[in-house]
Amino acid sequence: MKLAAIDIGSNAARLQISSVLEFAGNVSFKKVEYVRFALRLGHDVFSTKQISPESEARFLKLLHCFRLLIELHEVEDYLICATSAMREAKNGAAIVERVQQSLGMKIQVIDGRKEAEIISRVVRQALMDDRPHLHIDVGGGSTELNLYVNHEKTMSRSFRIGTVRQLEQTESPAEWKKMQQWIEENVPIPTDERPVMAVGTGGNISKIYEMANHQTPTIAWEDIERVKSYIASLSLSDRINQLQLNPDRADVILPAAEIYLSVMRWARAYEMLVPNLGMKDGMIELLYENKMKKNKSAMERP
């Protein structure tokens, strides 16, 4: 069985198709197709509050391509979720309706709490021990924080702080203060016996981790700062040509690093676990779980 997840973010849209593997009573998911395309819906929305006709046309073309891949892979079921750019766009609901009519694809526009909940499904599995973990997921339009104590999520919060918002200079200083206050009020004070471990998800922190050339699953605050300073010393052209960063990564990686470092500093978490998981992985698991519930319910009917 194959399942697919389409994550429509403020910076990029992603399609992941995974095979469901069942062996010895355990279920795992093997990625068989992954496509990422920089739509940059947030550039429109965070400056004009609407998705432009040009962006909508590209969006429809991309979803058409995704639908063809889903059909070619004979996917059994799929889930489409759109986050901050689509939910803040004044014409977002109308575009969702047009997608439904023209392509037959239903898009769920989810709020920040639901977004954090979906990502949390897979992050919980990556936690290292019973120390407090602060999960930081930085996107183009929002940053989701999840706090775990003894492997249990105790609280979460979504903030309108993101990489594309920073590029568009539409972030509110008050929102940064809210995030700092939430962290300082809710994250346990670290001790030598129970330090706070950060957990970073998102394409930018995965790239920073890769550039740090680490052989362990964690990266220190100082190493994130070091990589950030190195990237900042290069022009945008050099980041693309010398570091071979995608153009849509080259301009947002520094704002992303600043968000991760700020959260870690406020939480006094000086080490970060980078599990290379994200929204799309949580969507696949959610889709599988819902499918199993439907199958069980159908079998129990008289």
C-alpha positions in Angstrom: 0.0 0.0 0.0 1.2 3.5 -0.8 0.1 6.7 0.8 0.9 10.3 -0.2 1.2 13.6 1.7 1.1 17.1 0.1 2.3 19.9 2.4 1.6 23.4 1.0 3.8 25.7 3.0 4.5 29.5 2.7 7.8 28.9 1.0 7.5 25.6 -0.8 5.0 22.8 -1.5 6.1 19.2 -1.0 4.8 15.8 -2.2 5.9 12.6 -0.4 4.8 9.2 -1.4 5.6 6.4 1.0 5.1 2.6 1.0 3.6 1.0 4.1 5.8 -1.9 5.2 4.5 -4.4 7.7 6.9 -7.0 9.2 6.8 -9.0 12.5 3.9 -6.9 13.8 5.7 -3.6 13.2 4.7 -0.9 10.7 7.2 1.4 8.9 7.1 3.9 6.0 9.6 3.9 3.2 9.8 7.0 1.1 9.5 6.2 -2.6 9.0 9.6 -4.1 9.7 13.1 -2.9 9.2 16.4 -4.8 9.7 19.9 -3.5 8.8 23.0 -5.4 9.3 26.6 -4.3 5.9 28.2 -4.8 6.6 31.1 -2.4 2.9 31.8 -1.7 4.0 33.7 1.4 5.6 36.4 -0.7 2.2 37.3 -2.0 0.2 36.8 1.1 2.5 38.5 3.7 2.7 41.7 1.6 -0.6 41.9 -0.2 -2.8 39.5 1.9 -3.8 37.7 -1.3 -2.4 35.0 -3.6 -1.8 36.6 -7.0 -3.4 35.1 -10.2 0.1 34.2 -11.4 0.9 32.3 -8.2 -2.5 30.6 -8.4 -1.9 29.4 -11.9 1.5 27.9 -10.9 -0.2 26.4 -7.9 -2.8 24.6 -10.0 -0.1 23.4 -12.5 1.9 21.9 -9.6 -1.0 20.2 -8.0 -1.9 18.7 -11.4 1.7 17.3 -11.6 1.3 15.9 -8.1 -2.0 14.3 -9.0 -0.3 12.6 -12.0 2.5 11.2 -9.8 -0.1 10.0 -7.3 -1.9 8.2 -10.0 1.3 6.7 -11.5 2.3 5.3 -8.1 -1.2 3.9 -7.7 -1.5 5.6 -4.3 -4.3 4.2 -2.2 -5.0 7.5 -0.3 -3.6 11.0 0.1 -3.8 14.0 2.4 -3.3 17.7 1.4 -2.6 20.3 4.1 -2.0 24.0 3.7 -0.6 26.2 6.4 -0.1 29.9 7.2 0.0 31.5 3.7 -3.2 29.8 2.6 -5.0 30.4 5.8 -4.1 34.1 5.9 -4.8 34.7 2.2 -8.1 36.6 1.7 -8.7 34.5 -1.5 -7.4 31.3 0.0 -10.9 29.7 0.5 -11.8 30.6 -3.1 -8.6 29.0 -4.4 -9.2 25.9 -2.4 -12.7 25.6 -3.9 -11.4 26.1 -7.5 -8.8 23.3 -6.9 -11.6 21.0 -5.7 -13.7 21.8 -8.8 -10.9 21.6 -11.4 -8.7 18.8 -10.1 -11.0 17.0 -7.6 -8.4 17.5 -4.9 -9.5 18.5 -1.4 -7.2 20.8 0.5 -7.4 21.0 4.3 -6.3 24.5 5.5 -5.1 23.8 9.0 -4.3 26.2 11.9 -1.0 26.4 13.8 -2.2 24.1 16.6 -3.1 21.3 14.1 0.2 21.9 12.3 2.1 21.4 15.5 0.1 18.3 16.4 0.8 16.6 13.1 4.6 17.3 13.3 4.5 16.2 16.9 3.4 12.7 15.9 6.8 11.8 14.4 9.0 14.0 16.6 7.9 12.2 19.7 9.5 9.0 18.4 12.9 10.7 18.0 13.2 12.1 21.6 16.4 10.8 23.2 15.6 10.4 26.9 13.4 11.8 29.7 15.0 15.3 29.8 12.8 18.2 28.7 12.7 18.6 24.9 11.7 21.8 23.1 10.7 21.1 19.5 11.2 24.0 17.1 9.7 23.8 13.6 10.4 26.9 11.5 8.4 27.5 8.3 8.0 30.3 5.9 5.0 31.8 7.8 5.0 30.4 11.3 7.1 28.8 14.0 5.6 25.9 16.0 6.9 25.1 19.4 6.1 21.9 21.3 7.3 21.2 24.8 7.9 17.6 26.0 8.6 16.4 29.5 9.2 12.7 30.2 8.3 12.0 26.5 4.9 13.6 26.9 3.8 16.7 25.2 2.8 19.2 27.8 2.0 22.2 25.7 2.4 23.8 22.3 2.1 27.2 20.6 2.3 28.6 17.1 3.8 32.0 16.4 3.5 34.2 13.3 7.2 34.3 12.8 8.7 32.7 9.7 11.5 33.0 7.2 9.4 34.4 4.3 7.8 36.9 6.7 11.3 38.1 7.6 12.2 38.5 4.0 9.0 40.5 3.4 9.7 42.5 6.7 6.1 41.9 7.8 6.9 40.4 11.2 5.7 42.1 14.4 8.3 42.8 17.1 5.4 42.1 19.6 5.2 38.5 18.2 8.9 38.0 19.0 8.3 39.2 22.5 5.3 36.9 22.9 7.5 33.9 21.8 10.3 34.8 24.2 7.8 35.3 27.1 6.1 31.9 26.3 9.4 30.1 26.4 10.7 31.8 29.5 7.4 31.1 31.4 6.9 27.5 30.3 10.2 25.8 29.5 11.7 24.2 32.7 14.8 25.8 34.0 17.7 23.5 33.0 20.0 21.8 35.5 23.2 19.9 35.1 21.2 16.7 35.6 18.3 17.7 33.4 19.5 20.0 30.6 16.9 21.1 28.0 17.4 19.5 24.6 16.1 21.4 21.5 14.7 19.4 18.6 14.9 21.1 15.2 12.8 20.3 12.2 12.5 22.0 8.8 14.6 22.0 5.7 16.8 24.9 6.8 18.0 23.3 10.1 18.6 20.0 8.2 20.8 21.9 5.7 22.7 23.7 8.5 23.3 20.3 10.3 24.6 18.9 7.0 26.9 21.8 6.5 28.3 21.4 10.0 29.4 17.9 9.0 28.4 16.2 12.2 28.7 12.5 12.9 26.2 12.6 15.8 22.5 13.2 15.7 22.9 16.5 17.6 24.5 19.9 16.9 25.7 22.5 19.4 24.4 26.0 19.6 27.9 27.3 18.8 28.1 25.1 15.6 24.7 26.5 14.3 26.1 30.0 15.0 29.3 29.1 13.2 27.5 27.9 10.1 25.2 30.9 10.1 28.2 33.3 10.2 29.9 31.5 7.4 26.8 31.6 5.2 26.3 35.3 6.1 29.8 36.1 4.9 28.9 35.0 1.3 26.8 36.8 -1.2 23.5 35.3 -2.4 25.1 34.4 -5.7 28.0 32.6 -3.8 25.5 30.7 -1.6 23.8 29.4 -4.8 27.0 28.7 -6.8 29.6 27.9 -4.2 27.5 26.2 -1.5 25.0 24.8 -4.2 22.0 25.9 -2.2 18.7 26.2 -4.0 17.8 29.8 -4.6 14.7 29.5 -2.4 17.0 28.1 0.4 19.8 30.6 -0.1 17.8 33.6 1.0 15.7 32.0 3.9 18.4 30.0 5.6 19.8 32.9 7.6 16.4 34.1 8.9 15.7 30.5 9.9 19.0 30.2 11.7 18.2 33.4 13.7 14.9 31.9 14.8 16.4 28.6 15.9 19.2 30.3 17.8 16.9 32.8 19.5 14.6 30.1 20.7 17.5 28.0 22.0 19.0 31.0 23.7 15.7 31.9 25.5 15.2 28.2 26.5 18.8 27.9 27.6 19.1 24.8 25.4 22.6 24.6 23.9 22.3 21.4 22.0 19.8 20.5 19.3 18.7 17.1 18.0 18.0 17.2 14.2 16.0 14.1 13.3 15.3 15.1 9.6 11.5 14.6 10.0 8.7 17.0 9.3 5.1 17.8 8.5 4.9 15.4 5.5 6.0 12.5 7.7 3.4 13.2 10.3 0.8 13.5 7.6 1.6 10.0 6.3 1.3 8.5 9.8 -2.0 10.3 10.4 -3.3 9.1 7.1 -2.3 5.5 7.9 -3.9 5.7 11.4 -7.2 7.0 10.0 -7.2 4.4 7.3 -6.7 1.6 9.8 -9.5 3.0 12.0 -11.9 3.0 9.0 -11.0 -0.5 8.1 -11.5 -1.8 11.7 -14.8 0.0 11.9 -16.0 -1.5 8.6 -15.0 -5.0 9.8 -16.9 -4.6 13.0 -20.2 -3.7 11.3 -22.7 -6.6 11.2 
